[in-house]
Amino acid sequence: MDSWFAAANEWLIYGAIVLPMVGAVEIGAALGRRRTGSAGDAERVISTLATPSMGLLALMIAFTFSMALTRFDARKSAVLEEANAIGTAALRGQMLPEPYRSSVAPLFKEYAQLRMVGRRFRPDSAQGIKAIHRSAELHRKLWNEAEAAAKSDPHVVPTGLFVQALNKMIDMHEVRLTAGRNSVPSLVFFMLEGIAVVALGFSGYGAVQALRYHRLAMLFLAILIGSVVTLVADLDRPRSGVITVSQQPLLDLVQGMR
């Protein structure tokens, strides 16, 4: 489910969310019309369930939106922090003596480009696994250069600062990977969709029972709620969708590298 959701087209997701809600309104209204002639306790109870169901739906949307927004902010912060970590390590690499200064400069530029492009791929995809392996390979190469520079003169302060910055950069790689993998559980979205379908079904039923059913207004309500749920779902998709994390900090970093 998670892999399909991450790779699916935005309009396909929108249809999968909105259409069941529209159908629930129509089904609820149809059932209400069949029971119009009866005014028993059961019908009145079903009619009054619309209000608490809508309240529960609003609470669930707020809860899910908060979860998705927190994860989106974490991914956005991770991009900025990783760009800063790479930039700091690259600048301190320029303080190394030769030949280490010339050796690490192209590695940092390739690494920054890789981290900017790699966000397009899921970590479990072939391209994502390849990008992670290449990042680890660049980590080893940079660390080998740091070790060689430290052994050549262990008392040089710039080498120690470079090792410290490089360690921070490597840590931020895992932080960003973890932020990208951390999404709202699919069960939460299933529950949100189920509650929305039930609430809209009760609303259609209750509106007919109260003789206040207006099809266009009810369909607009279903589409509106479906659009909000789709927005929340799109916010939780780290690598695709309408709302994505800007890679501008990494782009600025790559453009500024020599």
C-alpha positions in Angstrom: 0.0 0.0 0.0 2.7 2.5 1.0 4.8 1.9 -2.2 1.6 2.3 -4.4 0.6 5.4 -2.5 4.1 7.0 -2.9 4.2 6.3 -6.7 0.6 6.9 -7.7 -0.6 9.8 -9.7 -2.1 12.7 -7.8 -5.4 12.5 -9.7 -5.7 8.8 -9.1 -5.3 9.3 -5.4 -7.8 12.2 -5.5 -10.4 9.9 -7.3 -9.7 7.0 -4.9 -10.5 9.4 -2.0 -13.3 11.5 -3.3 -15.4 8.9 -5.2 -16.3 6.7 -2.2 -17.4 9.9 -0.3 -19.6 11.0 -3.2 -21.0 7.4 -3.4 -21.7 7.4 0.4 -23.8 10.6 0.1 -25.9 9.1 -2.7 -26.3 5.7 -1.0 -27.3 7.5 2.3 -29.8 9.6 0.4 -31.2 6.6 -1.4 -31.7 4.7 1.8 -33.3 7.8 3.4 -35.8 8.0 0.6 -36.8 4.4 1.0 -37.5 5.0 4.7 -39.3 8.4 4.3 -42.7 7.0 5.1 -41.5 5.7 8.5 -40.7 7.8 11.5 -39.6 5.1 14.0 -36.9 5.5 16.7 -34.3 3.7 14.6 -34.7 6.2 11.7 -34.4 9.1 14.1 -31.3 7.7 15.7 -29.7 7.2 12.3 -30.6 10.7 11.3 -29.0 12.2 14.4 -25.7 10.3 13.9 -24.7 12.7 11.2 -23.6 15.5 13.6 -21.4 13.4 15.9 -19.9 11.6 12.9 -19.0 14.9 11.3 -17.4 16.0 14.6 -15.4 12.8 14.7 -14.3 13.4 11.1 -13.2 16.9 11.9 -11.2 15.7 14.8 -9.6 12.9 12.7 -8.7 15.3 9.9 -7.0 17.7 12.4 -5.1 14.8 14.0 -3.9 13.5 10.7 -3.0 16.9 9.3 -0.9 17.6 12.4 0.9 14.3 11.9 1.6 15.0 8.2 2.6 18.6 8.8 5.1 17.6 11.5 6.7 15.1 9.2 6.8 17.6 6.3 8.5 20.2 8.5 11.0 17.5 9.6 11.9 16.7 6.0 12.2 20.4 5.2 14.5 21.0 8.1 16.6 18.0 7.3 17.3 19.4 3.8 18.5 22.7 5.1 20.6 21.1 7.9 22.2 18.7 5.5 23.0 21.5 3.0 24.6 23.4 5.8 26.5 20.4 7.0 27.8 19.6 3.5 28.7 23.3 2.9 30.6 23.5 6.2 32.5 20.3 5.5 33.4 21.5 2.0 34.6 24.8 3.3 36.8 23.2 5.9 38.1 20.8 3.3 39.5 23.8 1.5 41.7 24.5 4.6 43.4 21.1 4.2 46.9 20.9 2.9 47.6 19.6 -0.6 47.0 17.1 -2.1 44.0 16.5 0.2 42.3 19.9 -0.6 42.2 19.1 -4.3 41.1 15.5 -3.7 38.0 16.3 -1.5 36.6 19.2 -3.5 35.1 17.1 -6.4 33.8 14.5 -4.0 31.8 17.1 -2.1 30.3 18.5 -5.3 29.3 15.0 -6.5 27.9 14.3 -3.1 25.8 17.5 -3.0 24.4 16.8 -6.5 23.6 13.2 -5.5 21.7 14.3 -2.4 19.7 16.8 -4.4 18.7 14.3 -7.1 18.4 11.3 -4.8 15.2 12.6 -3.1 13.2 11.7 -6.3 13.7 8.0 -5.6 12.1 5.9 -2.9 14.8 4.4 -0.6 13.5 0.8 -1.4 13.6 1.4 -5.2 16.6 0.3 -7.4 17.5 3.9 -8.0 17.2 4.8 -4.3 19.4 1.9 -3.2 22.0 2.8 -5.8 22.0 6.4 -4.6 22.4 5.3 -1.0 25.3 3.0 -1.9 27.0 5.8 -3.8 26.6 8.1 -0.9 28.2 5.6 1.5 31.0 5.1 -1.0 31.6 8.9 -1.1 31.6 8.9 2.7 34.3 6.3 2.8 36.4 8.2 0.2 36.1 11.5 2.2 36.9 9.7 5.4 39.9 8.1 3.9 41.2 11.5 2.9 40.5 12.8 6.4 42.5 10.0 7.9 45.4 10.5 5.5 45.5 14.2 6.3 45.4 13.5 10.0 48.2 11.0 9.8 50.4 13.4 7.8 50.3 16.0 10.6 48.0 15.1 13.6 48.6 18.5 15.2 47.1 20.6 12.4 43.8 22.3 13.7 42.1 22.5 10.2 42.3 18.7 9.9 40.5 18.2 13.2 37.8 20.8 12.2 37.4 19.0 8.9 36.9 15.6 10.6 34.3 17.1 12.9 32.4 18.7 10.0 32.6 15.5 8.0 31.2 13.4 10.9 28.3 15.9 11.1 27.6 15.6 7.4 27.5 11.8 7.6 25.1 11.9 10.5 22.8 14.3 8.6 22.7 11.8 5.7 21.0 9.2 8.0 18.8 11.9 9.6 17.4 12.9 6.2 16.9 9.3 5.1 14.9 8.6 8.3 12.8 11.8 7.8 12.0 10.7 4.3 10.9 7.2 5.4 8.9 8.5 8.3 5.3 8.9 7.1 1.8 8.8 8.5 0.8 5.1 8.8 -1.6 3.9 6.1 -4.0 2.7 8.8 -4.6 6.3 9.8 -5.6 7.3 6.3 -7.8 4.2 6.0 -9.6 5.2 9.2 -9.9 8.7 8.0 -11.5 7.6 4.7 -13.8 5.2 6.5 -15.0 7.8 9.0 -15.6 10.3 6.1 -17.6 7.7 4.2 -19.7 6.9 7.2 -20.2 10.5 8.2 -21.3 11.6 4.7 -23.6 8.6 4.4 -25.3 9.5 7.6 -25.5 13.2 6.5 -27.2 12.2 3.2 -29.6 9.9 5.1 -30.4 12.6 7.7 -30.9 15.4 5.2 -33.5 13.3 3.3 -35.2 12.4 6.6 -35.4 16.1 7.5 -36.7 16.9 4.0 -33.7 19.2 3.5 -31.7 17.2 1.0 -30.0 19.2 -1.7 -28.0 17.0 -4.0 -25.6 19.7 -5.3 -24.8 21.0 -1.9 -24.2 17.5 -0.5 -22.0 16.6 -3.4 -20.0 19.8 -2.9 -19.6 18.9 0.7 -18.3 15.5 -0.2 -15.9 16.9 -2.8 -14.7 19.6 -0.3 -14.0 17.0 2.4 -12.3 14.7 -0.1 -10.1 17.6 -1.3 -9.0 18.3 2.3 -8.2 14.6 2.9 -6.3 14.5 -0.4 -4.3 17.6 0.6 -3.3 15.9 3.9 -2.3 12.8 2.0 -0.3 14.7 -0.5 1.5 16.6 2.3 2.7 13.2 3.6 4.2 12.1 0.2 7.9 13.0 0.5 9.0 12.4 -3.1 6.0 13.2 -5.3 2.8 15.1 -5.4 1.8 18.7 -5.6 3.4 19.7 -2.2 7.0 18.8 -2.1 10.0 19.8 0.0 12.1 22.5 -1.8 15.7 21.4 -2.7 16.8 25.0 -3.1 19.3 24.9 -0.2 21.1 22.1 -1.9 20.8 23.7 -5.4 22.3 26.9 -4.0 25.1 24.9 -2.5 25.9 23.1 -5.7 25.9 26.3 -7.7 28.3 27.9 -5.2 30.8 25.1 -5.3 33.9 25.4 -7.3 
